[in-house]
Amino acid sequence: MVSCEESRRARTESGSKGTKSIMALLVWAGLSLLLAVRSGAVRNCHPSCHCEVESFGLFDSFSLTRVDCRGMGPSVSMPIPIPLDTTHLDLSSNDMGLLSDAMLAGPGYTTLISLDLSSNRITKVGGQRNLK
């Protein structure tokens, strides 16, 4: 016959194992969600660019993205797809020549704080000619 003490000890051990399993599952789910959010933050980064996300706020709820597209060359088609939360974009050293309004339009370009167009030999901006 099983004593009350043995029965209570068996229930305690079984409850402890169940609690540990639930905790492990919650930790695994949390890490999976965190990895999904981190990897999804830069999924719109152009293959020739390097995107770096800076996260802020409670649970990294707010993010800013720096996009480095230096030296891609004159053959790159513009606008380059960039993440929606892009704040800093470096398009230097691309030999653009012509800079039209359409080249800097599209999703992601509305949140820019800084834009680097240096070393591009820009000769025309929108309707302007010969800026040399």
N, CA, C and O of each residue as an XYZ file, in Angstrom:
528
protein
N       0.839     -1.171      0.000
C       0.000      0.000      0.000
C       0.889      1.241      0.000
O       1.933      1.260      0.653
N       0.475      2.281     -0.734
C       1.250      3.506     -0.856
C       0.836      4.461      0.247
O      -0.350      4.722      0.448
N       1.815      4.972      0.953
C       1.509      5.906      2.034
C       1.181      7.277      1.464
O       1.488      7.567      0.308
N       0.566      8.106      2.269
C       0.223      9.472      1.867
C       1.480     10.255      1.528
O       1.475     11.050      0.588
N       2.548     10.048      2.272
C       3.809     10.756      2.048
C       4.392     10.392      0.688
O       4.842     11.276     -0.042
N       4.393      9.103      0.332
C       4.923      8.672     -0.963
C       4.082      9.223     -2.102
O       4.616      9.623     -3.137
N       2.790      9.246     -1.919
C       1.875      9.780     -2.940
C       2.122     11.270     -3.158
O       2.169     11.731     -4.299
N       2.278     12.020     -2.076
C       2.525     13.452     -2.179
C       3.862     13.709     -2.860
O       3.949     14.602     -3.703
N       4.901     12.958     -2.524
C       6.217     13.124     -3.121
C       6.160     12.830     -4.621
O       6.788     13.543     -5.403
N       5.434     11.815     -5.034
C       5.301     11.463     -6.451
C       4.609     12.592     -7.216
O       5.015     12.935     -8.326
N       3.554     13.173     -6.615
C       2.848     14.287     -7.268
C       3.748     15.499     -7.389
O       3.722     16.177     -8.417
N       4.548     15.796     -6.368
C       5.462     16.939     -6.380
C       6.514     16.771     -7.466
O       6.794     17.714     -8.206
N       7.102     15.576     -7.570
C       8.113     15.321     -8.602
C       7.513     15.422     -9.993
O       8.140     15.976    -10.896
N       6.303     14.894    -10.182
C       5.635     14.946    -11.480
C       5.277     16.389    -11.845
O       5.416     16.779    -13.004
N       4.818     17.192    -10.869
C       4.501     18.607    -11.122
C       5.741     19.404    -11.462
O       5.687     20.303    -12.300
N       6.854     19.090    -10.827
C       8.110     19.778    -11.080
C       8.597     19.511    -12.496
O       9.069     20.420    -13.179
N       8.480     18.261    -12.936
C       8.878     17.918    -14.305
C       7.984     18.633    -15.314
O       8.472     19.107    -16.340
N       6.695     18.717    -15.039
C       5.764     19.408    -15.936
C       6.066     20.896    -16.020
O       6.010     21.482    -17.101
N       6.386     21.509    -14.886
C       6.730     22.932    -14.846
C       8.000     23.197    -15.637
O       8.083     24.183    -16.368
N       9.002     22.311    -15.493
C      10.252     22.473    -16.228
C      10.009     22.347    -17.731
O      10.608     23.079    -18.519
N       9.143     21.433    -18.129
C       8.839     21.257    -19.549
C       8.146     22.489    -20.112
O       8.452     22.929    -21.220
N       7.232     23.034    -19.363
C       6.518     24.237    -19.801
C       7.481     25.415    -19.897
O       7.423     26.184    -20.857
N       8.365     25.564    -18.916
C       9.351     26.655    -18.943
C      10.283     26.518    -20.151
O      10.590     27.505    -20.818
N      10.726     25.299    -20.424
C      11.607     25.071    -21.576
C      10.889     25.413    -22.870
O      11.482     26.007    -23.771
N       9.627     25.048    -22.971
C       8.833     25.358    -24.152
C       8.669     26.868    -24.324
O       8.786     27.386    -25.434
N       8.401     27.564    -23.233
C       8.257     29.018    -23.297
C       9.557     29.708    -23.697
O       9.538     30.653    -24.487
N      10.677     29.249    -23.162
C      11.979     29.817    -23.527
C      12.252     29.570    -25.002
O      12.692     30.478    -25.707
N      12.002     28.371    -25.476
C      12.207     28.036    -26.888
C      11.327     28.901    -27.782
O      11.797     29.422    -28.794
N      10.052     29.060    -27.421
C       9.130     29.877    -28.219
C       9.579     31.339    -28.240
O       9.516     31.992    -29.282
N      10.029     31.851    -27.104
C      10.496     33.235    -27.027
C      11.721     33.464    -27.890
O      11.799     34.464    -28.603
N      12.683     32.547    -27.834
C      13.879     32.675    -28.666
C      13.553     32.562    -30.147
O      14.129     33.280    -30.964
N      12.642     31.674    -30.501
C      12.235     31.538    -31.906
C      11.592     32.814    -32.408
O      11.868     33.251    -33.525
N      10.734     33.417    -31.592
C      10.082     34.673    -31.959
C      11.103     35.789    -32.099
O      11.031     36.580    -33.040
N      12.046     35.862    -31.183
C      13.091     36.881    -31.242
C      13.917     36.738    -32.514
O      14.203     37.739    -33.171
N      14.303     35.528    -32.872
C      15.064     35.306    -34.096
C      14.244     35.661    -35.325
O      14.787     36.207    -36.285
N      12.968     35.368    -35.320
C      12.112     35.700    -36.465
C      11.998     37.209    -36.632
O      12.033     37.711    -37.756
N      11.863     37.939    -35.526
C      11.779     39.394    -35.594
C      13.099     39.973    -36.068
O      13.107     40.849    -36.932
N      14.216     39.508    -35.525
C      15.543     40.007    -35.911
C      15.810     39.757    -37.391
O      16.247     40.662    -38.101
N      15.548     38.524    -37.869
C      15.847     38.212    -39.260
C      14.890     38.913    -40.198
O      15.266     39.239    -41.324
N      13.662     39.154    -39.767
C      12.694     39.824    -40.616
C      12.937     41.312    -40.724
O      12.416     41.955    -41.636
N      13.718     41.878    -39.814
C      13.935     43.319    -39.803
C      14.703     43.807    -41.014
O      14.559     44.969    -41.395
N      15.510     42.968    -41.630
C      16.339     43.413    -42.739
C      16.049     42.599    -44.000
O      16.895     42.535    -44.892
N      14.906     41.995    -44.090
C      14.635     41.143    -45.242
C      14.526     41.923    -46.548
O      14.661     41.325    -47.615
N      14.287     43.232    -46.509
C      14.194     44.030    -47.722
C      15.511     44.679    -48.101
O      15.518     45.605    -48.912
N      16.605     44.235    -47.555
C      17.907     44.810    -47.848
C      18.375     44.324    -49.222
O      18.358     43.127    -49.507
N      18.786     45.260    -50.059
C      19.288     44.925    -51.396
C      20.506     44.015    -51.258
O      21.324     44.230    -50.363
N      20.651     42.997    -52.122
C      21.771     42.059    -51.994
C      23.149     42.714    -52.065
O      24.104     42.187    -51.494
N      23.272     43.851    -52.752
C      24.568     44.527    -52.867
C      24.822     45.522    -51.739
O      25.874     46.160    -51.699
N      23.873     45.654    -50.834
C      23.982     46.607    -49.727
C      24.205     45.864    -48.408
O      24.026     44.649    -48.316
N      24.597     46.623    -47.403
C      24.729     46.092    -46.048
C      23.770     46.880    -45.160
O      23.858     48.106    -45.081
N      22.856     46.180    -44.494
C      21.876     46.830    -43.627
C      22.166     46.480    -42.173
O      22.403     45.322    -41.829
N      22.142     47.504    -41.332
C      22.400     47.325    -39.908
C      21.235     47.923    -39.130
O      20.918     49.103    -39.282
N      20.606     47.110    -38.304
C      19.440     47.538    -37.533
C      19.854     47.914    -36.124
O      20.570     47.168    -35.456
N      19.397     49.086    -35.672
C      19.588     49.518    -34.290
C      18.216     49.513    -33.642
O      17.318     50.225    -34.092
N      18.039     48.721    -32.591
C      16.740     48.604    -31.937
C      16.731     49.356    -30.622
O      17.737     49.420    -29.914
N      15.573     49.925    -30.307
C      15.390     50.714    -29.094
C      14.046     50.359    -28.466
O      13.241     49.639    -29.055
N      13.825     50.866    -27.286
C      12.525     50.739    -26.644
C      12.331     49.414    -25.948
O      13.179     48.524    -26.004
N      11.205     49.307    -25.296
C      10.845     48.106    -24.569
C      10.704     46.948    -25.542
O       9.938     47.043    -26.501
N      11.410     45.880    -25.324
C      11.411     44.699    -26.187
C      11.833     45.034    -27.615
O      11.358     44.414    -28.567
N      12.735     46.028    -27.767
C      13.215     46.441    -29.089
C      12.058     46.767    -30.040
O      12.079     46.379    -31.208
N      11.056     47.479    -29.533
C       9.851     47.766    -30.308
C      10.050     48.842    -31.371
O       9.192     49.003    -32.240
N      11.142     49.574    -31.329
C      11.398     50.643    -32.282
C      12.777     50.408    -32.888
O      13.738     50.149    -32.164
N      12.876     50.496    -34.201
C      14.180     50.249    -34.823
C      14.478     51.271    -35.906
O      13.574     51.815    -36.541
N      15.761     51.518    -36.100
C      16.267     52.382    -37.158
C      17.266     51.559    -37.958
O      17.993     50.744    -37.391
N      17.307     51.765    -39.258
C      18.191     50.971    -40.094
C      19.154     51.857    -40.864
O      18.758     52.854    -41.468
N      20.424     51.478    -40.832
C      21.465     52.131    -41.632
C      21.732     51.223    -42.820
O      21.974     50.027    -42.658
N      21.686     51.804    -44.027
C      21.893     51.024    -45.239
C      23.118     51.564    -45.968
O      23.185     52.751    -46.290
N      24.083     50.691    -46.224
C      25.332     51.057    -46.895
C      25.344     50.406    -48.280
O      25.487     49.190    -48.407
N      25.192     51.243    -49.319
C      25.190     50.777    -50.706
C      26.324     51.440    -51.481
O      26.164     51.762    -52.658
N      27.461     51.646    -50.834
C      28.612     52.278    -51.483
C      29.179     51.386    -52.574
O      29.218     50.162    -52.446
N      29.624     52.038    -53.670
C      30.391     51.357    -54.697
C      29.679     50.245    -55.437
O      30.321     49.274    -55.840
N      28.386     50.353    -55.628
C      27.650     49.328    -56.371
C      27.870     49.466    -57.877
O      27.668     48.503    -58.617
N      28.275     50.635    -58.336
C      28.550     50.840    -59.754
C      27.420     51.546    -60.479
O      26.305     51.630    -59.964
N      27.704     52.057    -61.683
C      26.715     52.831    -62.430
C      25.579     51.982    -63.000
O      24.546     52.532    -63.381
N      25.735     50.680    -63.070
C      24.714     49.827    -63.679
C      23.562     49.483    -62.735
O      22.594     48.848    -63.153
N      23.653     49.887    -61.489
C      22.596     49.565    -60.528
C      21.315     50.314    -60.896
O      21.352     51.501    -61.217
N      20.182     49.610    -60.846
C      18.906     50.254    -61.161
C      18.350     50.910    -59.903
O      18.377     50.328    -58.818
N      17.858     52.104    -60.062
C      17.313     52.868    -58.939
C      15.812     52.987    -59.114
O      15.353     52.959    -60.256
N      15.021     53.115    -58.072
C      15.457     53.154    -56.679
C      15.826     51.755    -56.182
O      15.258     50.749    -56.604
N      16.779     51.733    -55.288
C      17.196     50.488    -54.660
C      16.185     50.171    -53.559
O      15.880     51.042    -52.745
N      15.657     48.944    -53.514
C      14.739     48.592    -52.432
C      15.475     48.624    -51.091
O      16.514     47.984    -50.927
N      14.931     49.364    -50.150
C      15.525     49.468    -48.816
C      14.446     49.230    -47.772
O      13.264     49.416    -48.061
N      14.827     48.821    -46.560
C      13.843     48.597    -45.495
C      13.030     49.860    -45.193
O      13.521     50.977    -45.359
N      11.804     49.675    -44.757
C      10.898     50.798    -44.491
C      11.382     51.728    -43.395
O      11.044     52.912    -43.398
N      12.169     51.215    -42.454
C      12.619     52.046    -41.333
C      14.025     52.605    -41.544
O      14.718     52.910    -40.573
N      14.457     52.744    -42.809
C      15.796     53.252    -43.102
C      15.910     54.720    -42.726
O      15.097     55.541    -43.150
N      16.924     55.049    -41.926
C      17.143     56.440    -41.530
C      18.411     57.004    -42.145
O      18.496     58.209    -42.382
N      19.395     56.159    -42.406
C      20.670     56.595    -42.979
C      20.968     55.737    -44.207
O      21.018     54.510    -44.119
N      21.165     56.393    -45.353
C      21.428     55.677    -46.600
C      22.694     56.226    -47.235
O      22.813     57.430    -47.464
N      23.633     55.341    -47.517
C      24.897     55.720    -48.156
C      24.911     55.170    -49.581
O      25.036     53.962    -49.785
N      24.782     56.060    -50.562
C      24.828     55.699    -51.978
C      26.078     56.279    -52.633
O      26.103     56.483    -53.847
N      27.103     56.543    -51.850
C      28.311     57.171    -52.384
C      29.071     56.219    -53.312
O      28.920     54.999    -53.248
N      29.890     56.822    -54.176
C      30.785     56.088    -55.086
C      30.054     55.138    -56.021
O      30.475     53.994    -56.196
N      28.968     55.597    -56.622
C      28.212     54.769    -57.558
C      28.203     55.316    -58.985
O      27.592     54.710    -59.865
N      28.866     56.447    -59.235
C      28.923     57.044    -60.581
C      27.542     57.182    -61.217
O      27.335     56.746    -62.349
N      26.605     57.782    -60.500
C      25.236     57.914    -60.987
C      25.117     58.841    -62.198
O      24.422     58.512    -63.159
N      25.774     59.970    -62.161
C      25.657     60.941    -63.255
C      24.338     61.689    -63.192
O      24.313     62.866    -62.834
N      23.257     61.035    -63.528
C      21.916     61.625    -63.504
C      21.230     61.247    -62.198
O      21.248     60.082    -61.799
N      20.627     62.222    -61.535
C      19.880     61.979    -60.308
C      18.471     62.508    -60.511
O      18.246     63.717    -60.455
N      17.529     61.617    -60.743
C      16.140     62.025    -60.957
C      15.333     61.837    -59.682
O      15.759     61.147    -58.755
N      14.154     62.464    -59.649
C      13.273     62.324    -58.486
C      12.880     60.865    -58.254
O      12.763     60.426    -57.110
N      12.679     60.121    -59.330
C      12.251     58.727    -59.227
C      13.317     57.832    -58.592
O      12.993     56.781    -58.039
N      14.577     58.240    -58.667
C      15.657     57.422    -58.115
C      15.645     57.391    -56.597
O      16.177     56.461    -55.991
N      15.056     58.380    -55.989
C      15.016     58.449    -54.527
C      13.574     58.421    -54.031
O      13.224     59.100    -53.066
N      12.754     57.638    -54.696
C      11.348     57.516    -54.313
C      11.055     56.060    -53.980
O      11.780     55.156    -54.394
N      10.019     55.856    -53.251
C       9.611     54.492    -52.931
C       9.641     54.233    -51.440
O      10.069     55.080    -50.656
N       9.177     53.045    -51.057
C       9.157     52.680    -49.638
C      10.555     52.729    -49.034
O      11.518     52.256    -49.638
N      10.657     53.292    -47.864
C      11.931     53.386    -47.160
C      12.608     54.734    -47.324
O      13.377     55.146    -46.455
N      12.339     55.426    -48.416
C      13.001     56.704    -48.663
C      12.332     57.861    -47.912
O      12.904     58.948    -47.832
N      11.152     57.650    -47.370
C      10.438     58.719    -46.665
C      10.913     58.910    -45.232
O      10.600     59.932    -44.622
N      11.659     57.962    -44.676
C      12.106     58.062    -43.284
C      13.569     58.470    -43.166
O      14.127     58.461    -42.069
N      14.198     58.830    -44.291
C      15.626     59.155    -44.268
C      15.933     60.400    -43.447
O      15.240     61.412    -43.544
N      16.969     60.308    -42.650
C      17.511     61.447    -41.905
C      18.774     61.929    -42.604
O      19.038     63.129    -42.678
N      19.557     60.973    -43.118
C      20.767     61.356    -43.845
C      20.900     60.524    -45.119
O      20.532     59.350    -45.170
N      21.441     61.182    -46.144
C      21.644     60.561    -47.443
C      23.003     60.992    -47.958
O      23.258     62.188    -48.099
N      23.881     60.039    -48.244
C      25.221     60.342    -48.741
C      25.276     60.021    -50.232
O      25.179     58.859    -50.628
N      25.431     61.062    -51.058
C      25.532     60.911    -52.509
C      26.912     61.350    -53.008
O      27.075     61.621    -54.198
N      27.888     61.424    -52.135
C      29.213     61.906    -52.518
C      29.886     60.948    -53.507
O      29.555     59.764    -53.572
N      30.830     61.486    -54.268
C      31.625     60.724    -55.242
C      30.768     59.988    -56.260
O      31.010     58.816    -56.551
N      29.767     60.672    -56.800
C      28.888     60.064    -57.786
C      28.956     60.739    -59.152
O      28.303     60.291    -60.095
N      29.734     61.809    -59.270
C      29.827     62.537    -60.538
C      28.448     62.922    -61.061
O      28.146     62.735    -62.240
N      27.624     63.455    -60.184
C      26.260     63.846    -60.558
C      26.331     65.066    -61.464
O      26.889     66.098    -61.089
N      25.758     64.940    -62.665
C      25.770     66.032    -63.642
C      24.395     66.633    -63.845
O      24.269     67.732    -64.386
N      23.359     65.920    -63.414
C      22.003     66.425    -63.599
C      21.131     65.976    -62.428
O      21.128     64.803    -62.056
N      20.392     66.926    -61.852
C      19.459     66.629    -60.763
C      18.082     67.065    -61.230
O      17.862     68.244    -61.507
N      17.144     66.112    -61.320
C      15.796     66.431    -61.780
C      15.843     67.153    -63.117
O      16.270     66.571    -64.114
N      15.403     68.439    -63.158
C      15.396     69.219    -64.385
C      16.632     70.072    -64.567
O      16.760     70.741    -65.592
N      17.551     70.074    -63.607
C      18.781     70.880    -63.691
C      19.807     70.224    -64.609
O      19.838     68.998    -64.711
N      20.632     71.000    -65.268
C      21.671     70.457    -66.152
C      23.053     70.948    -65.765
O      23.217     72.016    -65.176
N      24.027     70.148    -66.108
C      25.441     70.502    -65.970
C      25.793     71.173    -64.651
O      25.944     72.393    -64.584
N      25.919     70.382    -63.623
C      26.246     70.899    -62.302
C      27.738     71.003    -62.057
O      28.155     71.283    -60.933
N      28.534     70.790    -63.055
C      29.997     70.801    -62.897
C      30.533     72.144    -62.556
O      31.743     72.303    -62.393
